[in-house]
Amino acid sequence: MSDAVAQQIEEQEPEVDLSLANSVIDKYIDLPGNLMPVLQGVQDEYGYIPRVAADLIAERLNVYPSQIYGVLTFYAQFHLKPRGRFIIRVCVGTACHVQGAPRIVETFFDKLGIGHAETTPDLRYTFEKVACLGACGMAPLAMVNDSTYGSMTVQKVAEIVDDYNQRPLK
């Protein structure tokens, strides 16, 4: 990575309190195979893996930063950018698709002003299209964090967004 790219990433990333990452690392430092639990714990603390935290993990676990980034980019569970407080997932699998998922997706795009895998500037919402949520009988299906919304309609999209707009960000 060039110095200009690294500087641009650092400028975009908010200030990070590394005491949270250090606490997670301290918890797992003596365990064999500690990389995954450390990365998961750090992501739980911040909602994503900040660049400075990834560099700290590499230093404290005595591994190359390239190994850390290899793991972070291989597994879909890890995120390198801040995500919204409310993660909205809409199933676009076959059952949901034939029941109108494309209209549901487009309505969320319109209501939120973001597209697939994007986050609103206020970090309230992240939107993701997913292949399957495992509840085809409820198609079309959406989830917000751990809450499931079945038999989705365009009207329900508006109700869901209005409901989550009333909730605090923290």
The 8 nearest C-alpha neighbors of each residue, nearest first, counted from 0:
[[1, 4, 5, 2, 3, 6, 8, 65],
 [0, 2, 4, 3, 5, 6, 7, 8],
 [1, 3, 5, 4, 6, 0, 7, 8],
 [4, 2, 6, 1, 5, 7, 0, 8],
 [5, 3, 7, 1, 6, 2, 8, 0],
 [4, 6, 2, 8, 7, 3, 9, 1],
 [5, 7, 9, 3, 4, 8, 2, 10],
 [6, 8, 4, 10, 5, 9, 3, 11],
 [9, 7, 5, 11, 10, 6, 4, 12],
 [8, 10, 6, 12, 11, 7, 5, 50],
 [9, 11, 7, 8, 12, 6, 13, 5],
 [12, 10, 8, 9, 7, 13, 6, 14],
 [13, 11, 9, 10, 8, 14, 49, 50],
 [12, 14, 15, 11, 10, 9, 49, 81],
 [15, 13, 12, 16, 9, 10, 17, 51],
 [16, 14, 17, 13, 49, 51, 52, 12],
 [15, 17, 18, 19, 14, 20, 52, 45],
 [16, 18, 20, 19, 15, 21, 52, 51],
 [17, 19, 21, 20, 16, 22, 23, 15],
 [20, 18, 22, 17, 21, 16, 23, 44],
 [21, 19, 17, 23, 22, 18, 41, 24],
 [20, 22, 18, 24, 19, 23, 25, 17],
 [23, 21, 25, 19, 20, 24, 18, 26],
 [22, 24, 26, 20, 25, 21, 40, 37],
 [23, 25, 21, 26, 27, 22, 28, 37],
 [26, 24, 22, 28, 23, 27, 21, 29],
 [25, 27, 23, 24, 28, 22, 29, 37],
 [28, 26, 24, 30, 25, 29, 33, 37],
 [27, 29, 25, 24, 30, 26, 33, 60],
 [30, 28, 27, 31, 33, 26, 25, 24],
 [31, 29, 27, 33, 28, 32, 26, 34],
 [30, 32, 33, 29, 28, 27, 34, 36],
 [33, 31, 34, 30, 35, 36, 27, 29],
 [32, 34, 31, 30, 36, 35, 27, 37],
 [33, 35, 37, 36, 32, 38, 60, 67],
 [34, 36, 38, 37, 33, 39, 32, 40],
 [37, 35, 39, 38, 33, 34, 40, 27],
 [36, 38, 40, 34, 35, 39, 24, 41],
 [37, 39, 35, 41, 40, 36, 42, 34],
 [40, 38, 36, 42, 37, 41, 35, 43],
 [41, 39, 43, 37, 42, 38, 36, 23],
 [40, 42, 44, 38, 43, 20, 39, 37],
 [41, 43, 47, 46, 39, 45, 48, 44],
 [44, 42, 40, 41, 46, 45, 39, 47],
 [43, 45, 41, 42, 46, 40, 19, 20],
 [46, 44, 42, 47, 43, 41, 48, 49],
 [45, 47, 42, 43, 44, 82, 81, 48],
 [46, 48, 42, 78, 45, 81, 79, 80],
 [49, 47, 79, 42, 78, 50, 53, 52],
 [50, 48, 52, 51, 47, 79, 53, 80],
 [51, 49, 53, 52, 54, 48, 79, 9],
 [50, 52, 54, 53, 49, 55, 15, 17],
 [51, 53, 55, 49, 54, 50, 56, 20],
 [54, 52, 56, 50, 55, 51, 57, 49],
 [53, 55, 51, 57, 52, 56, 64, 58],
 [54, 56, 52, 58, 53, 57, 59, 51],
 [57, 55, 53, 59, 58, 54, 60, 52],
 [58, 56, 62, 54, 64, 60, 55, 59],
 [57, 59, 55, 61, 56, 60, 54, 62],
 [58, 60, 56, 61, 57, 55, 24, 62],
 [61, 59, 57, 58, 62, 56, 28, 34],
 [60, 62, 58, 59, 57, 63, 56, 64],
 [63, 61, 57, 60, 64, 58, 66, 67],
 [62, 64, 65, 66, 57, 67, 61, 58],
 [63, 65, 67, 57, 66, 54, 68, 62],
 [64, 66, 68, 63, 67, 69, 62, 70],
 [67, 65, 69, 63, 64, 68, 70, 62],
 [68, 66, 64, 70, 69, 65, 71, 57],
 [67, 69, 71, 65, 70, 66, 72, 64],
 [70, 68, 66, 67, 72, 71, 65, 73],
 [69, 71, 73, 67, 68, 72, 74, 66],
 [72, 70, 68, 69, 77, 73, 74, 67],
 [71, 73, 69, 70, 74, 68, 75, 77],
 [74, 72, 70, 71, 69, 75, 68, 77],
 [75, 73, 76, 72, 71, 77, 70, 69],
 [74, 76, 77, 73, 72, 78, 71, 70],
 [77, 75, 74, 78, 71, 39, 73, 72],
 [78, 76, 75, 71, 74, 47, 79, 48],
 [77, 79, 47, 80, 48, 76, 71, 75],
 [78, 80, 48, 47, 49, 77, 81, 50],
 [79, 81, 78, 47, 82, 49, 48, 12],
 [82, 80, 47, 46, 83, 79, 122, 78],
 [83, 81, 125, 118, 122, 80, 46, 84],
 [82, 84, 124, 122, 123, 125, 85, 118],
 [83, 85, 123, 124, 122, 168, 86, 82],
 [84, 86, 124, 83, 144, 123, 143, 87],
 [87, 85, 125, 144, 143, 124, 126, 83],
 [88, 86, 143, 126, 142, 125, 127, 85],
 [87, 89, 127, 142, 141, 128, 126, 129],
 [90, 88, 141, 128, 129, 140, 91, 142],
 [89, 91, 129, 131, 92, 140, 130, 132],
 [90, 92, 96, 130, 95, 100, 129, 89],
 [93, 91, 130, 131, 95, 90, 96, 94],
 [92, 94, 96, 95, 97, 91, 130, 131],
 [95, 93, 96, 97, 92, 135, 138, 98],
 [96, 94, 139, 138, 98, 100, 92, 93],
 [95, 97, 100, 93, 91, 98, 99, 94],
 [96, 98, 99, 94, 95, 93, 100, 139],
 [99, 97, 95, 96, 139, 100, 138, 94],
 [98, 100, 96, 97, 101, 102, 95, 139],
 [99, 101, 96, 103, 95, 102, 139, 91],
 [102, 100, 104, 103, 99, 105, 96, 91],
 [103, 101, 105, 100, 104, 99, 106, 153],
 [102, 104, 100, 106, 101, 105, 153, 107],
 [105, 103, 101, 107, 102, 106, 100, 108],
 [106, 104, 108, 102, 107, 103, 109, 101],
 [105, 107, 109, 103, 108, 104, 102, 110],
 [106, 108, 110, 104, 109, 105, 111, 103],
 [109, 107, 105, 113, 106, 111, 114, 112],
 [108, 110, 106, 112, 107, 111, 105, 113],
 [111, 109, 107, 108, 112, 106, 157, 160],
 [112, 110, 108, 113, 109, 107, 119, 124],
 [111, 113, 109, 108, 110, 114, 119, 107],
 [114, 112, 108, 111, 117, 119, 118, 115],
 [115, 113, 108, 117, 116, 126, 112, 127],
 [114, 116, 127, 117, 126, 128, 113, 108],
 [117, 115, 127, 126, 114, 125, 118, 128],
 [118, 116, 115, 114, 125, 113, 126, 119],
 [119, 117, 125, 124, 83, 82, 122, 120],
 [118, 120, 122, 121, 124, 123, 113, 125],
 [121, 119, 122, 118, 123, 124, 83, 117],
 [120, 122, 119, 123, 83, 124, 118, 168],
 [123, 121, 83, 119, 120, 124, 118, 82],
 [122, 124, 83, 84, 121, 85, 119, 168],
 [125, 123, 83, 85, 119, 118, 122, 86],
 [124, 126, 118, 83, 86, 117, 82, 87],
 [125, 127, 87, 116, 115, 117, 88, 86],
 [128, 126, 88, 116, 115, 129, 87, 89],
 [127, 129, 89, 88, 90, 115, 91, 130],
 [130, 128, 90, 131, 91, 89, 127, 88],
 [129, 131, 92, 91, 90, 128, 132, 93],
 [132, 130, 92, 90, 133, 129, 91, 134],
 [131, 133, 134, 90, 130, 129, 140, 135],
 [134, 132, 131, 135, 136, 90, 137, 140],
 [133, 135, 136, 137, 132, 138, 140, 131],
 [134, 136, 138, 137, 94, 133, 95, 139],
 [135, 137, 134, 138, 94, 149, 139, 150],
 [136, 138, 149, 135, 150, 134, 140, 139],
 [139, 137, 95, 140, 135, 150, 136, 149],
 [138, 140, 95, 150, 151, 100, 98, 149],
 [139, 141, 149, 138, 90, 148, 151, 89],
 [142, 140, 89, 148, 88, 147, 90, 149],
 [143, 141, 147, 88, 146, 87, 148, 144],
 [142, 144, 87, 146, 86, 145, 85, 88],
 [143, 145, 86, 146, 85, 142, 87, 88],
 [146, 144, 143, 142, 147, 86, 87, 85],
 [147, 145, 143, 142, 144, 148, 141, 87],
 [148, 146, 142, 141, 149, 145, 143, 140],
 [147, 149, 141, 140, 142, 151, 146, 150],
 [150, 148, 140, 137, 151, 138, 139, 147],
 [149, 151, 139, 138, 137, 140, 152, 148],
 [152, 150, 149, 139, 140, 155, 148, 153],
 [151, 153, 155, 154, 156, 150, 103, 139],
 [152, 154, 156, 155, 103, 106, 157, 151],
 [153, 155, 152, 157, 156, 158, 151, 159],
 [156, 154, 158, 152, 157, 153, 159, 151],
 [157, 155, 159, 153, 154, 158, 160, 107],
 [156, 158, 160, 154, 155, 159, 161, 153],
 [159, 157, 155, 161, 156, 160, 162, 154],
 [160, 158, 162, 156, 161, 157, 155, 163],
 [159, 161, 163, 157, 162, 158, 164, 156],
 [160, 162, 164, 158, 159, 163, 157, 165],
 [163, 161, 159, 160, 164, 165, 158, 166],
 [164, 162, 166, 160, 165, 161, 159, 85],
 [163, 165, 161, 162, 166, 160, 167, 123],
 [166, 164, 163, 162, 161, 167, 160, 168],
 [167, 165, 163, 164, 168, 162, 169, 161],
 [166, 168, 169, 165, 164, 163, 123, 84],
 [167, 169, 84, 123, 166, 122, 85, 83],
 [168, 167, 84, 166, 123, 85, 122, 83]]
